[in-house]
Amino acid sequence: MRKDPTEVIRKAVLRMLPRNRLRDDRARKLRIFVDDQHPFADKPLQKFIMPPRKVREMRPRERRAAERARKKAAKQTATEASGSTI
């Protein structure tokens, strides 16, 4: 760490990435700046606003209720059938 303080950060980041081809590309593009001075200081930061998620219901409520009723009826008939054979 005394020789190269950026090596600690580089190893930490690389060990978090999966070991595949993309890791090598990302390692090549990784830039670590030791001081507060870096070439991007003159660019103003742009606030990123997360777009709202479009969440759709997997099944309508009525369909889920009908499916539960069907499963319950099937379970009851299975228990009745197994009880009558004994």
C-alpha positions as CSV (number, residue, x, y, z in Angstrom):
1,M,0.0,0.0,0.0
2,R,2.9,2.3,0.5
3,K,4.1,1.9,-3.0
4,D,0.7,2.2,-4.7
5,P,-2.4,3.2,-2.6
6,T,-4.7,2.7,-5.6
7,E,-3.9,-1.0,-5.7
8,V,-6.1,-1.7,-2.6
9,I,-9.1,-0.1,-4.2
10,R,-8.4,-1.8,-7.6
11,K,-8.2,-5.3,-5.9
12,A,-11.3,-4.7,-3.9
13,V,-13.3,-3.7,-7.0
14,L,-12.0,-6.5,-9.1
15,R,-12.7,-9.1,-6.5
16,M,-16.3,-8.0,-6.4
17,L,-16.7,-8.6,-10.1
18,P,-17.4,-12.1,-11.6
19,R,-14.5,-13.9,-13.0
20,N,-15.2,-13.8,-16.8
21,R,-14.3,-11.8,-19.9
22,L,-16.2,-8.7,-18.8
23,R,-14.1,-8.5,-15.7
24,D,-11.0,-7.8,-17.8
25,D,-12.7,-5.1,-19.8
26,R,-14.0,-3.4,-16.7
27,A,-10.6,-3.6,-15.1
28,R,-9.1,-1.9,-18.1
29,K,-11.6,0.9,-17.9
30,L,-11.4,1.4,-14.1
31,R,-9.8,4.7,-13.2
32,I,-8.7,5.5,-9.7
33,F,-7.5,9.0,-8.8
34,V,-5.3,9.5,-5.8
35,D,-6.0,13.2,-5.3
36,D,-9.0,15.4,-5.6
37,Q,-7.7,16.6,-8.9
38,H,-9.0,14.6,-11.9
39,P,-9.7,15.4,-15.5
40,F,-13.5,15.4,-15.0
41,A,-13.5,18.3,-12.5
42,D,-14.8,20.8,-15.0
43,K,-17.8,18.7,-16.0
44,P,-20.8,19.5,-13.8
45,L,-22.6,16.6,-12.2
46,Q,-25.9,15.7,-13.6
47,K,-28.5,14.4,-11.1
48,F,-29.9,11.0,-12.2
49,I,-33.6,10.6,-11.6
50,M,-34.8,7.0,-11.6
51,P,-37.7,6.5,-13.9
52,P,-40.8,5.1,-12.3
53,R,-41.2,1.3,-12.6
54,K,-44.1,0.0,-14.6
55,V,-45.5,-2.7,-12.4
56,R,-48.2,-4.9,-13.7
57,E,-50.2,-7.4,-11.7
58,M,-49.3,-10.9,-12.8
59,R,-52.9,-12.1,-12.5
60,P,-56.1,-10.2,-11.8
61,R,-57.6,-10.7,-8.3
62,E,-60.6,-12.6,-9.6
63,R,-58.5,-15.1,-11.5
64,R,-56.3,-15.8,-8.4
65,A,-59.4,-16.3,-6.3
66,A,-60.8,-18.8,-8.8
67,E,-57.5,-20.6,-9.0
68,R,-57.5,-20.9,-5.2
69,A,-61.0,-22.2,-5.1
70,R,-60.2,-24.8,-7.8
71,K,-57.1,-26.0,-5.9
72,K,-59.2,-26.2,-2.7
73,A,-61.9,-28.3,-4.4
74,A,-59.3,-30.6,-6.0
75,K,-57.7,-31.1,-2.5
76,Q,-61.1,-31.9,-0.9
77,T,-62.0,-34.4,-3.6
78,A,-58.5,-36.0,-3.3
79,T,-59.0,-36.4,0.5
80,E,-62.5,-37.8,0.0
81,A,-61.3,-40.2,-2.5
82,S,-58.5,-41.5,-0.4
83,G,-60.8,-41.7,2.7
84,S,-63.4,-43.8,0.9
85,T,-60.9,-46.4,-0.2
86,I,-59.8,-47.3,3.3
